Amino acid sequence: MKMDFEIIKNTPAPARSRACPSAWRNFFQGLEVGNWFTIPEAAHSRISASASQYCKGCYSMYKTTSYPGVHIFVLTSDAFKPFNTRKKTVA
């Protein structure tokens, strides 16, 4: 069985589209270094899993007495830049 393929050389390949758009990816991409928000106790595990997938090593999440019953999420470095070009400005 012979198959014929057309080889295209005069235009670039079309851009790939993501099969599953993620609301969390879009949310975390909109954050800047130093931005923070509160997380209700009930949503902690869900947001923690999303953060670990899209912001691995670039955030801090903790509890404080200033806001009882919630966790604080702080973006500590830019998660969507290559690792060697990230700026870490928040401790």
VEXFI-154460 format. One record per atom (N, C-alpha, C, O, CB): residue number from 1; residue in three letters; y, z, x. Coordinates in nm, 2 decimals, m for minus. Glycine has a CB too. Layout:
# residues N
DRENKE    i   aa       v       w       u
DRENKE  NUM  ALA       Y       Z       X
...
END
This chain:
# residues 91
DRENKE    i   aa       v       w       u
DRENKE    1  MET   m0.12    0.00    0.08
DRENKE    1  MET    0.00    0.00    0.00
DRENKE    1  MET    0.12    0.00    0.09
DRENKE    1  MET    0.14    0.09    0.17
DRENKE    1  MET    0.00    0.12   m0.09
DRENKE    2  LYS    0.20   m0.10    0.07
DRENKE    2  LYS    0.33   m0.11    0.15
DRENKE    2  LYS    0.45   m0.06    0.07
DRENKE    2  LYS    0.46   m0.10   m0.04
DRENKE    2  LYS    0.35   m0.26    0.20
DRENKE    3  MET    0.53    0.02    0.14
DRENKE    3  MET    0.65    0.07    0.08
DRENKE    3  MET    0.77    0.02    0.15
DRENKE    3  MET    0.77    0.02    0.27
DRENKE    3  MET    0.65    0.23    0.07
DRENKE    4  ASP    0.87   m0.03    0.08
DRENKE    4  ASP    0.99   m0.07    0.14
DRENKE    4  ASP    1.10    0.03    0.12
DRENKE    4  ASP    1.12    0.08    0.00
DRENKE    4  ASP    1.04   m0.21    0.08
DRENKE    5  PHE    1.17    0.06    0.22
DRENKE    5  PHE    1.28    0.16    0.22
DRENKE    5  PHE    1.41    0.09    0.26
DRENKE    5  PHE    1.41    0.01    0.35
DRENKE    5  PHE    1.25    0.28    0.30
DRENKE    6  GLU    1.52    0.12    0.19
DRENKE    6  GLU    1.65    0.07    0.23
DRENKE    6  GLU    1.71    0.17    0.32
DRENKE    6  GLU    1.73    0.28    0.29
DRENKE    6  GLU    1.74    0.03    0.11
DRENKE    7  ILE    1.75    0.13    0.44
DRENKE    7  ILE    1.81    0.21    0.54
DRENKE    7  ILE    1.96    0.19    0.53
DRENKE    7  ILE    2.01    0.08    0.55
DRENKE    7  ILE    1.76    0.19    0.69
DRENKE    8  ILE    2.04    0.30    0.50
DRENKE    8  ILE    2.18    0.29    0.48
DRENKE    8  ILE    2.25    0.34    0.61
DRENKE    8  ILE    2.23    0.45    0.65
DRENKE    8  ILE    2.23    0.37    0.36
DRENKE    9  LYS    2.33    0.25    0.67
DRENKE    9  LYS    2.39    0.29    0.80
DRENKE    9  LYS    2.54    0.29    0.79
DRENKE    9  LYS    2.61    0.35    0.88
DRENKE    9  LYS    2.35    0.19    0.91
DRENKE   10  ASN    2.60    0.23    0.69
DRENKE   10  ASN    2.75    0.22    0.68
DRENKE   10  ASN    2.82    0.33    0.61
DRENKE   10  ASN    2.94    0.33    0.60
DRENKE   10  ASN    2.78    0.09    0.63
DRENKE   11  THR    2.75    0.42    0.55
DRENKE   11  THR    2.82    0.54    0.48
DRENKE   11  THR    2.74    0.67    0.51
DRENKE   11  THR    2.62    0.66    0.54
DRENKE   11  THR    2.82    0.51    0.32
DRENKE   12  PRO    2.82    0.78    0.51
DRENKE   12  PRO    2.75    0.91    0.53
DRENKE   12  PRO    2.66    0.95    0.42
DRENKE   12  PRO    2.68    0.90    0.30
DRENKE   12  PRO    2.85    1.02    0.56
DRENKE   13  ALA    2.57    1.03    0.44
DRENKE   13  ALA    2.48    1.08    0.34
DRENKE   13  ALA    2.56    1.17    0.24
DRENKE   13  ALA    2.65    1.23    0.28
DRENKE   13  ALA    2.36    1.16    0.40
DRENKE   14  PRO    2.52    1.16    0.11
DRENKE   14  PRO    2.59    1.25    0.01
DRENKE   14  PRO    2.57    1.40    0.04
DRENKE   14  PRO    2.47    1.44    0.10
DRENKE   14  PRO    2.54    1.22   m0.13
DRENKE   15  ALA    2.67    1.48    0.00
DRENKE   15  ALA    2.66    1.62    0.03
DRENKE   15  ALA    2.56    1.68   m0.06
DRENKE   15  ALA    2.53    1.64   m0.17
DRENKE   15  ALA    2.80    1.69    0.00
DRENKE   16  ARG    2.49    1.79   m0.01
DRENKE   16  ARG    2.39    1.86   m0.08
DRENKE   16  ARG    2.46    1.95   m0.18
DRENKE   16  ARG    2.56    2.01   m0.15
DRENKE   16  ARG    2.29    1.94    0.01
DRENKE   17  SER    2.39    1.97   m0.29
DRENKE   17  SER    2.45    2.06   m0.39
DRENKE   17  SER    2.35    2.18   m0.40
DRENKE   17  SER    2.23    2.16   m0.38
DRENKE   17  SER    2.46    2.00   m0.53
DRENKE   18  ARG    2.40    2.30   m0.42
DRENKE   18  ARG    2.32    2.42   m0.43
DRENKE   18  ARG    2.25    2.42   m0.56
DRENKE   18  ARG    2.32    2.40   m0.67
DRENKE   18  ARG    2.40    2.55   m0.41
DRENKE   19  ALA    2.12    2.44   m0.56
DRENKE   19  ALA    2.05    2.44   m0.69
DRENKE   19  ALA    2.08    2.56   m0.78
DRENKE   19  ALA    2.09    2.54   m0.90
DRENKE   19  ALA    1.90    2.44   m0.66
DRENKE   20  CYS    2.10    2.67   m0.72
DRENKE   20  CYS    2.13    2.79   m0.80
DRENKE   20  CYS    2.26    2.85   m0.76
DRENKE   20  CYS    2.27    2.92   m0.66
DRENKE   20  CYS    2.02    2.89   m0.79
DRENKE   21  PRO    2.37    2.82   m0.83
DRENKE   21  PRO    2.50    2.88   m0.80
DRENKE   21  PRO    2.49    3.04   m0.82
DRENKE   21  PRO    2.43    3.08   m0.92
DRENKE   21  PRO    2.61    2.82   m0.88
DRENKE   22  SER    2.55    3.11   m0.73
DRENKE   22  SER    2.55    3.26   m0.74
DRENKE   22  SER    2.68    3.31   m0.77
DRENKE   22  SER    2.78    3.29   m0.69
DRENKE   22  SER    2.49    3.31   m0.61
DRENKE   23  ALA    2.70    3.39   m0.87
DRENKE   23  ALA    2.82    3.46   m0.90
DRENKE   23  ALA    2.85    3.56   m0.79
DRENKE   23  ALA    2.97    3.58   m0.76
DRENKE   23  ALA    2.82    3.53   m1.04
DRENKE   24  TRP    2.75    3.63   m0.74
DRENKE   24  TRP    2.77    3.73   m0.63
DRENKE   24  TRP    2.82    3.66   m0.51
DRENKE   24  TRP    2.91    3.72   m0.44
DRENKE   24  TRP    2.65    3.81   m0.61
DRENKE   25  ARG    2.76    3.55   m0.47
DRENKE   25  ARG    2.81    3.48   m0.35
DRENKE   25  ARG    2.96    3.44   m0.36
DRENKE   25  ARG    3.03    3.46   m0.27
DRENKE   25  ARG    2.72    3.35   m0.32
DRENKE   26  ASN    2.99    3.39   m0.48
DRENKE   26  ASN    3.13    3.35   m0.50
DRENKE   26  ASN    3.22    3.47   m0.50
DRENKE   26  ASN    3.34    3.47   m0.44
DRENKE   26  ASN    3.15    3.28   m0.63
DRENKE   27  PHE    3.18    3.58   m0.55
DRENKE   27  PHE    3.26    3.71   m0.55
DRENKE   27  PHE    3.28    3.75   m0.41
DRENKE   27  PHE    3.39    3.78   m0.37
DRENKE   27  PHE    3.19    3.82   m0.63
DRENKE   28  PHE    3.17    3.77   m0.33
DRENKE   28  PHE    3.19    3.82   m0.19
DRENKE   28  PHE    3.27    3.72   m0.10
DRENKE   28  PHE    3.33    3.77   m0.01
DRENKE   28  PHE    3.05    3.84   m0.13
DRENKE   29  GLN    3.26    3.59   m0.13
DRENKE   29  GLN    3.34    3.50   m0.05
DRENKE   29  GLN    3.49    3.51   m0.08
DRENKE   29  GLN    3.57    3.48    0.01
DRENKE   29  GLN    3.30    3.35   m0.08
DRENKE   30  GLY    3.52    3.56   m0.19
DRENKE   30  GLY    3.66    3.58   m0.23
DRENKE   30  GLY    3.72    3.71   m0.17
DRENKE   30  GLY    3.85    3.72   m0.17
DRENKE   30  GLY    3.68    3.59   m0.37
DRENKE   31  LEU    3.64    3.80   m0.11
DRENKE   31  LEU    3.69    3.92   m0.05
DRENKE   31  LEU    3.75    3.89    0.09
DRENKE   31  LEU    3.70    3.80    0.16
DRENKE   31  LEU    3.58    4.03   m0.05
DRENKE   32  GLU    3.85    3.97    0.13
DRENKE   32  GLU    3.90    3.97    0.26
DRENKE   32  GLU    3.86    4.10    0.33
DRENKE   32  GLU    3.83    4.20    0.27
DRENKE   32  GLU    4.05    3.94    0.27
DRENKE   33  VAL    3.87    4.10    0.46
DRENKE   33  VAL    3.83    4.21    0.54
DRENKE   33  VAL    3.92    4.33    0.50
DRENKE   33  VAL    4.05    4.31    0.50
DRENKE   33  VAL    3.84    4.19    0.70
DRENKE   34  GLY    3.87    4.44    0.47
DRENKE   34  GLY    3.94    4.56    0.43
DRENKE   34  GLY    3.95    4.58    0.28
DRENKE   34  GLY    3.99    4.68    0.23
DRENKE   34  GLY    4.08    4.55    0.48
DRENKE   35  ASN    3.91    4.47    0.20
DRENKE   35  ASN    3.91    4.49    0.05
DRENKE   35  ASN    3.80    4.59    0.02
DRENKE   35  ASN    3.70    4.59    0.08
DRENKE   35  ASN    3.89    4.35   m0.01
DRENKE   36  TRP    3.82    4.66   m0.09
DRENKE   36  TRP    3.72    4.76   m0.13
DRENKE   36  TRP    3.73    4.77   m0.29
DRENKE   36  TRP    3.82    4.73   m0.35
DRENKE   36  TRP    3.75    4.90   m0.07
DRENKE   37  PHE    3.61    4.82   m0.34
DRENKE   37  PHE    3.61    4.84   m0.49
DRENKE   37  PHE    3.50    4.95   m0.51
DRENKE   37  PHE    3.42    4.98   m0.43
DRENKE   37  PHE    3.57    4.71   m0.56
DRENKE   38  THR    3.51    5.00   m0.63
DRENKE   38  THR    3.42    5.11   m0.67
DRENKE   38  THR    3.30    5.05   m0.75
DRENKE   38  THR    3.31    4.95   m0.82
DRENKE   38  THR    3.49    5.21   m0.76
DRENKE   39  ILE    3.18    5.11   m0.73
DRENKE   39  ILE    3.06    5.06   m0.79
DRENKE   39  ILE    3.00    5.18   m0.88
DRENKE   39  ILE    2.98    5.29   m0.82
DRENKE   39  ILE    2.95    5.01   m0.69
DRENKE   40  PRO    2.98    5.16   m1.01
DRENKE   40  PRO    2.92    5.26   m1.09
DRENKE   40  PRO    2.78    5.29   m1.04
DRENKE   40  PRO    2.71    5.20   m0.99
DRENKE   40  PRO    2.92    5.22   m1.24
DRENKE   41  GLU    2.74    5.41   m1.06
DRENKE   41  GLU    2.60    5.46   m1.02
DRENKE   41  GLU    2.49    5.37   m1.07
DRENKE   41  GLU    2.39    5.34   m1.00
DRENKE   41  GLU    2.58    5.60   m1.06
DRENKE   42  ALA    2.51    5.32   m1.20
DRENKE   42  ALA    2.40    5.24   m1.26
DRENKE   42  ALA    2.39    5.10   m1.20
DRENKE   42  ALA    2.28    5.04   m1.20
DRENKE   42  ALA    2.43    5.22   m1.41
DRENKE   43  ALA    2.50    5.05   m1.14
DRENKE   43  ALA    2.49    4.91   m1.08
DRENKE   43  ALA    2.48    4.92   m0.93
DRENKE   43  ALA    2.47    4.81   m0.87
DRENKE   43  ALA    2.62    4.84   m1.11
DRENKE   44  HIS    2.46    5.03   m0.87
DRENKE   44  HIS    2.45    5.04   m0.72
DRENKE   44  HIS    2.34    4.96   m0.66
DRENKE   44  HIS    2.37    4.89   m0.57
DRENKE   44  HIS    2.44    5.19   m0.68
DRENKE   45  SER    2.22    4.97   m0.72
DRENKE   45  SER    2.11    4.90   m0.65
DRENKE   45  SER    2.12    4.75   m0.67
DRENKE   45  SER    2.09    4.68   m0.57
DRENKE   45  SER    1.97    4.95   m0.72
DRENKE   46  ARG    2.17    4.70   m0.78
DRENKE   46  ARG    2.19    4.56   m0.80
DRENKE   46  ARG    2.29    4.50   m0.70
DRENKE   46  ARG    2.27    4.40   m0.64
DRENKE   46  ARG    2.23    4.53   m0.94
DRENKE   47  ILE    2.41    4.57   m0.69
DRENKE   47  ILE    2.52    4.52   m0.60
DRENKE   47  ILE    2.48    4.54   m0.46
DRENKE   47  ILE    2.51    4.46   m0.37
DRENKE   47  ILE    2.65    4.60   m0.63
DRENKE   48  SER    2.40    4.65   m0.43
DRENKE   48  SER    2.36    4.67   m0.29
DRENKE   48  SER    2.26    4.56   m0.24
DRENKE   48  SER    2.27    4.51   m0.13
DRENKE   48  SER    2.29    4.80   m0.28
DRENKE   49  ALA    2.18    4.51   m0.33
DRENKE   49  ALA    2.08    4.40   m0.30
DRENKE   49  ALA    2.16    4.27   m0.28
DRENKE   49  ALA    2.13    4.20   m0.18
DRENKE   49  ALA    1.98    4.38   m0.41
DRENKE   50  SER    2.26    4.24   m0.36
DRENKE   50  SER    2.34    4.12   m0.34
DRENKE   50  SER    2.42    4.13   m0.22
DRENKE   50  SER    2.43    4.03   m0.15
DRENKE   50  SER    2.43    4.10   m0.46
DRENKE   51  ALA    2.48    4.24   m0.19
DRENKE   51  ALA    2.56    4.26   m0.07
DRENKE   51  ALA    2.48    4.24    0.06
DRENKE   51  ALA    2.52    4.18    0.16
DRENKE   51  ALA    2.63    4.39   m0.06
DRENKE   52  SER    2.35    4.30    0.06
DRENKE   52  SER    2.27    4.28    0.18
DRENKE   52  SER    2.23    4.14    0.20
DRENKE   52  SER    2.20    4.10    0.31
DRENKE   52  SER    2.15    4.37    0.16
DRENKE   53  GLN    2.22    4.06    0.09
DRENKE   53  GLN    2.19    3.92    0.10
DRENKE   53  GLN    2.31    3.83    0.15
DRENKE   53  GLN    2.29    3.75    0.24
DRENKE   53  GLN    2.14    3.86   m0.03
DRENKE   54  TYR    2.42    3.86    0.10
DRENKE   54  TYR    2.54    3.77    0.13
DRENKE   54  TYR    2.63    3.83    0.23
DRENKE   54  TYR    2.71    3.75    0.29
DRENKE   54  TYR    2.61    3.74    0.00
DRENKE   55  CYS    2.63    3.95    0.26
DRENKE   55  CYS    2.72    4.02    0.35
DRENKE   55  CYS    2.65    4.10    0.46
DRENKE   55  CYS    2.70    4.20    0.50
DRENKE   55  CYS    2.83    4.10    0.28
DRENKE   56  LYS    2.54    4.06    0.50
DRENKE   56  LYS    2.45    4.14    0.59
DRENKE   56  LYS    2.53    4.18    0.71
DRENKE   56  LYS    2.58    4.10    0.79
DRENKE   56  LYS    2.33    4.06    0.63
DRENKE   57  GLY    2.54    4.31    0.73
DRENKE   57  GLY    2.60    4.37    0.85
DRENKE   57  GLY    2.75    4.37    0.85
DRENKE   57  GLY    2.82    4.40    0.95
DRENKE   57  GLY    2.56    4.30    0.97
DRENKE   58  CYS    2.81    4.33    0.73
DRENKE   58  CYS    2.96    4.31    0.73
DRENKE   58  CYS    3.02    4.40    0.63
DRENKE   58  CYS    3.14    4.38    0.59
DRENKE   58  CYS    2.99    4.17    0.70
DRENKE   59  TYR    2.96    4.51    0.58
DRENKE   59  TYR    3.01    4.59    0.48
DRENKE   59  TYR    2.97    4.74    0.50
DRENKE   59  TYR    2.88    4.76    0.57
DRENKE   59  TYR    2.97    4.54    0.34
DRENKE   60  SER    3.04    4.83    0.43
DRENKE   60  SER    3.00    4.97    0.43
DRENKE   60  SER    3.00    5.01    0.28
DRENKE   60  SER    3.09    4.97    0.21
DRENKE   60  SER    3.10    5.05    0.52
DRENKE   61  MET    2.90    5.09    0.24
DRENKE   61  MET    2.89    5.14    0.11
DRENKE   61  MET    2.86    5.29    0.12
DRENKE   61  MET    2.77    5.33    0.19
DRENKE   61  MET    2.78    5.07    0.02
DRENKE   62  TYR    2.94    5.37    0.05
DRENKE   62  TYR    2.93    5.52    0.07
DRENKE   62  TYR    2.98    5.59   m0.06
DRENKE   62  TYR    3.04    5.53   m0.14
DRENKE   62  TYR    3.00    5.57    0.19
DRENKE   63  LYS    2.94    5.72   m0.07
DRENKE   63  LYS    2.99    5.80   m0.18
DRENKE   63  LYS    3.10    5.89   m0.13
DRENKE   63  LYS    3.10    5.92   m0.01
DRENKE   63  LYS    2.87    5.89   m0.24
DRENKE   64  THR    3.19    5.93   m0.21
DRENKE   64  THR    3.30    6.02   m0.17
DRENKE   64  THR    3.33    6.11   m0.29
DRENKE   64  THR    3.30    6.08   m0.40
DRENKE   64  THR    3.42    5.94   m0.13
DRENKE   65  THR    3.39    6.23   m0.26
DRENKE   65  THR    3.43    6.32   m0.36
DRENKE   65  THR    3.55    6.28   m0.43
DRENKE   65  THR    3.58    6.34   m0.54
DRENKE   65  THR    3.44    6.46   m0.30
DRENKE   66  SER    3.63    6.19   m0.38
DRENKE   66  SER    3.75    6.14   m0.44
DRENKE   66  SER    3.72    6.07   m0.57
DRENKE   66  SER    3.80    6.07   m0.66
DRENKE   66  SER    3.83    6.06   m0.35
DRENKE   67  TYR    3.61    6.00   m0.57
DRENKE   67  TYR    3.57    5.92   m0.69
DRENKE   67  TYR    3.42    5.97   m0.73
DRENKE   67  TYR    3.33    5.90   m0.68
DRENKE   67  TYR    3.57    5.77   m0.66
DRENKE   68  PRO    3.41    6.07   m0.80
DRENKE   68  PRO    3.27    6.12   m0.84
DRENKE   68  PRO    3.20    6.02   m0.92
DRENKE   68  PRO    3.25    5.96   m1.02
DRENKE   68  PRO    3.28    6.26   m0.90
DRENKE   69  GLY    3.07    6.01   m0.90
DRENKE   69  GLY    2.98    5.93   m0.98
DRENKE   69  GLY    2.99    5.78   m0.94
DRENKE   69  GLY    2.93    5.70   m1.01
DRENKE   69  GLY    3.02    5.94   m1.12
DRENKE   70  VAL    3.06    5.74   m0.84
DRENKE   70  VAL    3.07    5.60   m0.80
DRENKE   70  VAL    3.04    5.59   m0.65
DRENKE   70  VAL    3.06    5.68   m0.58
DRENKE   70  VAL    3.20    5.54   m0.84
DRENKE   71  HIS    3.01    5.47   m0.61
DRENKE   71  HIS    3.00    5.43   m0.46
DRENKE   71  HIS    3.12    5.35   m0.43
DRENKE   71  HIS    3.18    5.28   m0.51
DRENKE   71  HIS    2.87    5.36   m0.43
DRENKE   72  ILE    3.16    5.35   m0.30
DRENKE   72  ILE    3.27    5.27   m0.25
DRENKE   72  ILE    3.22    5.16   m0.17
DRENKE   72  ILE    3.13    5.19   m0.08
DRENKE   72  ILE    3.38    5.36   m0.17
DRENKE   73  PHE    3.26    5.03   m0.19
DRENKE   73  PHE    3.22    4.92   m0.11
DRENKE   73  PHE    3.34    4.87   m0.03
DRENKE   73  PHE    3.44    4.85   m0.09
DRENKE   73  PHE    3.16    4.80   m0.20
DRENKE   74  VAL    3.33    4.86    0.10
DRENKE   74  VAL    3.43    4.81    0.18
DRENKE   74  VAL    3.38    4.69    0.27
DRENKE   74  VAL    3.28    4.71    0.34
DRENKE   74  VAL    3.49    4.92    0.28
DRENKE   75  LEU    3.45    4.58    0.27
DRENKE   75  LEU    3.41    4.47    0.35
DRENKE   75  LEU    3.47    4.50    0.49
DRENKE   75  LEU    3.59    4.51    0.50
DRENKE   75  LEU    3.46    4.33    0.30
DRENKE   76  THR    3.39    4.51    0.59
DRENKE   76  THR    3.43    4.55    0.73
DRENKE   76  THR    3.46    4.44    0.82
DRENKE   76  THR    3.53    4.45    0.92
DRENKE   76  THR    3.34    4.65    0.79
DRENKE   77  SER    3.39    4.32    0.80
DRENKE   77  SER    3.42    4.20    0.88
DRENKE   77  SER    3.39    4.08    0.80
DRENKE   77  SER    3.33    4.09    0.69
DRENKE   77  SER    3.33    4.20    1.01
DRENKE   78  ASP    3.43    3.97    0.84
DRENKE   78  ASP    3.42    3.84    0.76
DRENKE   78  ASP    3.27    3.80    0.76
DRENKE   78  ASP    3.22    3.75    0.86
DRENKE   78  ASP    3.51    3.73    0.82
DRENKE   79  ALA    3.21    3.81    0.65
DRENKE   79  ALA    3.07    3.78    0.63
DRENKE   79  ALA    3.03    3.63    0.63
DRENKE   79  ALA    2.92    3.59    0.66
DRENKE   79  ALA    3.01    3.84    0.51
DRENKE   80  PHE    3.13    3.54    0.61
DRENKE   80  PHE    3.11    3.40    0.59
DRENKE   80  PHE    3.15    3.32    0.70
DRENKE   80  PHE    3.17    3.20    0.69
DRENKE   80  PHE    3.17    3.36    0.46
DRENKE   81  LYS    3.18    3.38    0.82
DRENKE   81  LYS    3.21    3.31    0.94
DRENKE   81  LYS    3.08    3.32    1.03
DRENKE   81  LYS    3.01    3.42    1.02
DRENKE   81  LYS    3.34    3.36    1.01
DRENKE   82  PRO    3.07    3.23    1.13
DRENKE   82  PRO    2.96    3.25    1.22
DRENKE   82  PRO    2.97    3.38    1.29
DRENKE   82  PRO    3.08    3.43    1.32
DRENKE   82  PRO    2.96    3.13    1.33
DRENKE   83  PHE    2.86    3.44    1.33
DRENKE   83  PHE    2.86    3.58    1.38
DRENKE   83  PHE    2.95    3.60    1.50
DRENKE   83  PHE    3.01    3.70    1.52
DRENKE   83  PHE    2.72    3.62    1.42
DRENKE   84  ASN    2.95    3.50    1.59
DRENKE   84  ASN    3.03    3.51    1.72
DRENKE   84  ASN    3.18    3.50    1.70
DRENKE   84  ASN    3.25    3.52    1.79
DRENKE   84  ASN    2.98    3.42    1.82
DRENKE   85  THR    3.22    3.46    1.58
DRENKE   85  THR    3.37    3.44    1.56
DRENKE   85  THR    3.42    3.54    1.46
DRENKE   85  THR    3.54    3.53    1.42
DRENKE   85  THR    3.40    3.30    1.51
DRENKE   86  ARG    3.34    3.64    1.41
DRENKE   86  ARG    3.39    3.74    1.31
DRENKE   86  ARG    3.49    3.83    1.38
DRENKE   86  ARG    3.47    3.87    1.49
DRENKE   86  ARG    3.27    3.81    1.26
DRENKE   87  LYS    3.59    3.87    1.30
DRENKE   87  LYS    3.68    3.97    1.34
DRENKE   87  LYS    3.65    4.10    1.27
DRENKE   87  LYS    3.64    4.11    1.15
DRENKE   87  LYS    3.83    3.92    1.31
DRENKE   88  LYS    3.63    4.20    1.35
DRENKE   88  LYS    3.60    4.33    1.29
DRENKE   88  LYS    3.72    4.42    1.31
DRENKE   88  LYS    3.76    4.47    1.42
DRENKE   88  LYS    3.48    4.40    1.36
DRENKE   89  THR    3.79    4.44    1.19
DRENKE   89  THR    3.92    4.51    1.20
DRENKE   89  THR    3.91    4.65    1.13
DRENKE   89  THR    4.00    4.73    1.15
DRENKE   89  THR    4.03    4.43    1.14
DRENKE   90  VAL    3.81    4.67    1.05
DRENKE   90  VAL    3.80    4.80    0.98
DRENKE   90  VAL    3.68    4.87    1.03
DRENKE   90  VAL    3.57    4.82    1.05
DRENKE   90  VAL    3.78    4.77    0.82
DRENKE   91  ALA    3.70    5.00    1.06
DRENKE   91  ALA    3.59    5.08    1.11
DRENKE   91  ALA    3.49    5.12    1.01
DRENKE   91  ALA    3.39    5.19    1.04
DRENKE   91  ALA    3.64    5.20    1.18
END
